[in-house]
Amino acid sequence: MNPASIGYKFKARGRVIPIDGMGLSAYKIAAFTLIAVIVAAGPQRSFSQSREVLPGVLDHAALAETQAPDSSQKPLYETRAIHDPNGTGKFYMGREIAQVMGPGGIDWLDRREREEEEHPAQVLDALDLRPGEIVADLGAGSGYFTFRMAPKVGETGKVLAVEIQEAMLNTLRARASALKAANVEVVQGTEADPHLPAGGVDLVLVVDVYHELSYPFEVMTRVREALKPGGRVVFVEYRKEDPEVPIKEVHKMSLKQLETEMNAVGLVRVRTVETLPLQHIVFFEKRN
């Protein structure tokens, strides 16, 4: 006897759907399976002997319960017809994803005023980089922070400059060559995968980029997987809480929103630095 023989059928990924359309939990499957074992064993085998299979059955049932998709769960992303003109119309956890800065923004990224406006030296101090560390600059752009971090990690360390736009990738490669930055590796990612080595990165820096990611859940899941034990993710984002910050609203992030979105991928906030004139510096680590 098996669950199918009494009107139930198995479905892919551990989910079970009865013929009448109602769901059946994985633990009920375990009960049916145990009954089937006992019946098959016959009277010569006692219940106490048959129950030896129960731990294994329940282990599989628990795994199936964990992996079962929830058909009632809302999609990760939604599209809205009415939205900020500077946004994409695509929303994640109630936040509109901003339009991406293209190669035309390189001059703005490299502007001289940035030193005075954003105090990048304070960001580097807060990172507390050490020789030999493997760090990633996610959405590296023209390499503004990439080539400032490279001397900090030294010859025994490495900076992974991650980009998806061809013009930015070419700029990074050209500057790495011109500066003879042998410890800078240019990495071509995709919208959903930064292509970082699993368990191989000490720190991932994300400067004024996260709010533009088309697939933030997927990217940050990969980032979490890339962290070494004790690794950290650091965001630098314009303060949405401050209406005086002269940046378009969809290009700002609040601490509350950022923390909510990171918790969804298993990252927890461990430190916040508020010494910059316009931006948060926010540190996250893997949830234990």
C-alpha positions as CSV (number, residue, x, y, z in Angstrom):
1,M,0.0,0.0,0.0
2,N,1.2,3.6,-0.7
3,P,-0.3,7.1,-0.5
4,A,-1.2,6.9,-4.2
5,S,-3.3,3.9,-3.6
6,I,-5.7,5.8,-1.4
7,G,-6.2,8.7,-3.7
8,Y,-2.9,10.7,-3.4
9,K,-0.2,11.3,-5.9
10,F,3.4,12.6,-5.6
11,K,4.5,15.7,-7.4
12,A,8.0,17.1,-8.2
13,R,10.1,18.9,-5.5
14,G,8.6,17.1,-2.6
15,R,5.1,18.5,-2.9
16,V,2.1,16.2,-2.7
17,I,-1.3,17.0,-4.3
18,P,-4.2,14.7,-3.6
19,I,-6.6,13.9,-6.4
20,D,-9.3,16.2,-5.0
21,G,-6.8,19.1,-5.3
22,M,-6.2,19.6,-1.5
23,G,-2.5,19.7,-0.3
24,L,-1.0,16.9,1.8
25,S,1.9,17.8,4.1
26,A,5.1,15.9,4.1
27,Y,4.5,14.6,7.6
28,K,1.3,13.0,6.5
29,I,3.3,11.3,3.8
30,A,5.6,10.0,6.5
31,A,2.5,8.5,8.3
32,F,1.2,6.8,5.1
33,T,4.7,5.5,4.4
34,L,5.1,4.0,7.8
35,I,1.7,2.3,7.5
36,A,2.7,0.9,4.2
37,V,5.9,-0.5,5.8
38,I,4.0,-2.2,8.6
39,V,1.4,-3.7,6.3
40,A,4.1,-5.0,3.9
41,A,6.0,-6.5,6.8
42,G,3.0,-8.6,7.9
43,P,2.2,-10.0,11.3
44,Q,5.6,-11.6,11.7
45,R,7.2,-8.2,12.1
46,S,6.2,-6.1,15.2
47,F,5.5,-2.4,15.1
48,S,8.6,-1.8,17.3
49,Q,10.7,-3.4,14.5
50,S,8.9,-1.5,11.7
51,R,9.4,1.9,13.4
52,E,13.1,1.6,12.8
53,V,12.5,3.2,9.4
54,L,10.7,6.2,10.9
55,P,13.7,8.5,11.5
56,G,14.8,8.2,7.9
57,V,11.2,8.7,6.7
58,L,10.8,11.8,8.8
59,D,14.2,13.1,7.6
60,H,13.0,12.9,4.0
61,A,9.6,14.3,4.9
62,A,11.2,17.3,6.7
63,L,13.4,18.0,3.6
64,A,10.4,17.8,1.4
65,E,8.5,20.2,3.6
66,T,11.3,22.7,3.5
67,Q,11.7,22.5,-0.3
68,A,8.1,22.5,-1.2
69,P,7.1,25.7,-3.0
70,D,4.3,27.8,-1.5
71,S,1.8,28.4,-4.3
72,S,0.2,31.2,-2.2
73,Q,3.5,33.1,-1.9
74,K,3.6,36.4,-3.9
75,P,6.2,36.7,-6.7
76,L,9.5,38.3,-5.7
77,Y,9.0,41.1,-8.2
78,E,6.0,43.1,-9.5
79,T,5.6,45.6,-12.3
80,R,3.5,48.7,-11.9
81,A,2.3,51.0,-14.6
82,I,2.4,54.1,-12.4
83,H,5.9,54.7,-11.0
84,D,8.7,57.1,-10.5
85,P,10.0,58.3,-13.9
86,N,13.5,57.6,-12.8
87,G,12.7,54.1,-11.9
88,T,12.1,50.9,-13.9
89,G,8.5,50.2,-12.9
90,K,9.8,47.0,-11.3
91,F,9.3,46.6,-7.6
92,Y,11.0,44.4,-5.0
93,M,9.7,44.3,-1.4
94,G,7.8,47.5,-2.0
95,R,10.8,49.4,-3.4
96,E,11.1,50.5,-7.0
97,I,14.3,49.5,-8.7
98,A,16.1,52.5,-10.1
99,Q,17.4,52.9,-13.7
100,V,21.0,51.8,-14.2
101,M,23.7,54.4,-14.8
102,G,25.2,53.7,-18.2
103,P,28.8,54.3,-19.5
104,G,27.9,58.0,-19.9
105,G,28.1,58.2,-16.1
106,I,31.9,57.5,-16.0
107,D,32.7,61.2,-15.9
108,W,30.3,61.7,-13.0
109,L,31.8,58.7,-11.1
110,D,35.3,60.1,-11.5
111,R,34.5,63.8,-10.8
112,R,36.9,65.7,-8.7
113,E,34.2,67.0,-6.4
114,R,33.5,63.4,-5.2
115,E,36.4,63.6,-2.7
116,E,34.8,66.5,-1.0
117,E,31.2,65.4,-1.4
118,E,31.5,61.8,-0.4
119,H,34.7,61.4,1.6
120,P,35.8,58.1,0.0
121,A,38.9,57.9,2.3
122,Q,36.5,57.5,5.3
123,V,34.8,54.6,3.5
124,L,38.2,52.9,3.0
125,D,39.1,53.5,6.7
126,A,35.8,52.0,7.8
127,L,36.4,48.9,5.7
128,D,39.6,48.1,7.7
129,L,41.1,46.1,4.8
130,R,44.1,44.0,5.5
131,P,46.9,42.6,3.3
132,G,46.0,39.2,1.8
133,E,42.2,39.7,1.8
134,I,40.1,38.9,-1.2
135,V,37.6,41.7,-1.7
136,A,34.9,42.3,-4.4
137,D,33.8,45.6,-5.8
138,L,30.3,44.8,-6.9
139,G,29.2,47.2,-9.7
140,A,32.7,48.5,-9.9
141,G,31.9,51.1,-12.6
142,S,35.1,52.9,-13.6
143,G,37.0,51.4,-10.7
144,Y,36.8,54.4,-8.4
145,F,37.0,52.2,-5.3
146,T,38.6,49.2,-7.0
147,F,41.9,50.9,-7.5
148,R,41.8,52.5,-4.1
149,M,41.3,49.1,-2.4
150,A,44.0,47.3,-4.4
151,P,47.0,48.8,-2.4
152,K,45.2,48.0,0.9
153,V,45.1,44.3,0.3
154,G,48.6,44.2,-1.3
155,E,50.3,41.8,-3.5
156,T,49.0,38.8,-1.6
157,G,45.4,40.0,-1.8
158,K,43.0,40.5,-4.7
159,V,40.3,42.9,-5.7
160,L,37.5,41.4,-7.9
161,A,36.0,44.2,-9.9
162,V,32.6,43.0,-10.9
163,E,30.7,44.6,-13.8
164,I,28.1,43.6,-16.4
165,Q,28.3,46.6,-18.8
166,E,30.9,46.1,-21.6
167,A,32.0,49.7,-21.7
168,M,32.7,49.6,-17.9
169,L,34.5,46.3,-18.2
170,N,36.8,47.7,-20.9
171,T,37.5,50.8,-18.8
172,L,38.4,48.6,-15.8
173,R,40.7,46.4,-17.9
174,A,42.4,49.4,-19.5
175,R,43.0,51.1,-16.1
176,A,44.2,47.9,-14.4
177,S,46.8,47.6,-17.2
178,A,47.8,51.3,-17.1
179,L,48.2,51.2,-13.3
180,K,49.9,47.8,-13.4
181,A,47.4,46.7,-10.8
182,A,48.3,43.0,-10.9
183,N,46.1,42.2,-8.0
184,V,42.9,43.5,-9.7
185,E,40.8,40.9,-11.5
186,V,38.0,42.1,-13.7
187,V,34.9,39.8,-13.5
188,Q,32.0,39.9,-15.9
189,G,28.9,39.1,-14.1
190,T,25.3,39.0,-15.2
191,E,22.1,40.7,-13.9
192,A,21.4,37.8,-11.6
193,D,24.9,36.4,-10.8
194,P,28.1,38.3,-9.9
195,H,30.1,35.2,-10.6
196,L,32.1,35.3,-7.3
197,P,33.9,32.2,-6.0
198,A,31.8,30.3,-3.5
199,G,33.2,30.8,0.0
200,G,36.1,32.7,-1.3
201,V,35.6,36.4,-0.5
202,D,36.4,38.3,2.7
203,L,34.5,41.5,1.9
204,V,32.0,42.6,-0.8
205,L,31.7,46.4,-1.3
206,V,28.6,47.8,-2.9
207,V,28.7,51.5,-3.5
208,D,25.6,53.3,-4.7
209,V,24.7,50.3,-6.8
210,Y,22.4,48.0,-4.9
211,H,19.3,50.1,-5.6
212,E,19.8,49.6,-9.3
213,L,20.2,45.8,-9.3
214,S,17.5,44.2,-11.6
215,Y,17.5,41.0,-9.5
216,P,18.6,41.9,-6.0
217,F,17.4,38.7,-4.3
218,E,19.3,36.5,-6.7
219,V,22.5,38.7,-6.7
220,M,22.6,39.0,-2.9
221,T,22.0,35.3,-2.5
222,R,25.1,34.6,-4.6
223,V,27.0,37.3,-2.6
224,R,26.1,35.5,0.7
225,E,27.3,32.2,-0.8
226,A,30.6,33.9,-1.8
227,L,31.4,35.0,1.7
228,K,34.1,33.3,3.7
229,P,33.3,32.5,7.4
230,G,33.2,35.9,9.1
231,G,33.0,37.7,5.7
232,R,31.1,40.9,5.4
233,V,29.0,42.9,2.9
234,V,29.3,46.6,3.0
235,F,26.8,49.0,1.4
236,V,27.3,52.7,0.8
237,E,24.0,54.2,-0.1
238,Y,22.5,57.7,-0.1
239,R,20.2,58.3,2.9
240,K,16.6,58.1,2.0
241,E,15.7,59.3,5.5
242,D,17.2,62.7,4.7
243,P,15.1,64.8,2.2
244,E,18.0,67.2,2.0
245,V,20.3,64.7,0.2
246,P,20.4,66.0,-3.4
247,I,19.8,62.7,-5.1
248,K,16.7,61.3,-6.9
249,E,14.5,59.4,-4.5
250,V,14.8,56.0,-6.3
251,H,18.6,56.3,-6.0
252,K,18.4,56.4,-2.2
253,M,18.0,53.6,0.4
254,S,16.7,53.7,3.9
255,L,18.4,51.6,6.7
256,K,15.0,49.9,7.3
257,Q,14.5,48.9,3.7
258,L,18.1,47.7,3.3
259,E,17.9,45.6,6.4
260,T,14.6,44.0,5.4
261,E,16.0,43.1,2.0
262,M,19.2,41.6,3.4
263,N,17.4,39.6,6.1
264,A,15.5,38.0,3.2
265,V,18.7,36.4,1.9
266,G,20.2,35.5,5.3
267,L,22.3,38.6,6.0
268,V,22.1,40.5,9.3
269,R,23.2,44.1,10.0
270,V,26.2,44.2,12.4
271,R,27.4,47.8,12.2
272,T,26.4,51.2,10.8
273,V,28.7,54.1,10.2
274,E,27.1,57.6,9.9
275,T,30.2,59.8,9.4
276,L,29.7,60.6,5.7
277,P,27.9,63.8,4.7
278,L,25.3,62.1,2.4
279,Q,25.5,58.3,2.8
280,H,25.1,55.4,5.1
281,I,27.9,52.8,5.5
282,V,26.2,49.6,6.5
283,F,27.9,46.3,7.4
284,F,26.2,42.9,7.1
285,E,27.3,39.3,7.8
286,K,25.8,35.9,7.3
287,R,23.1,34.9,9.8
288,N,24.4,32.1,12.1
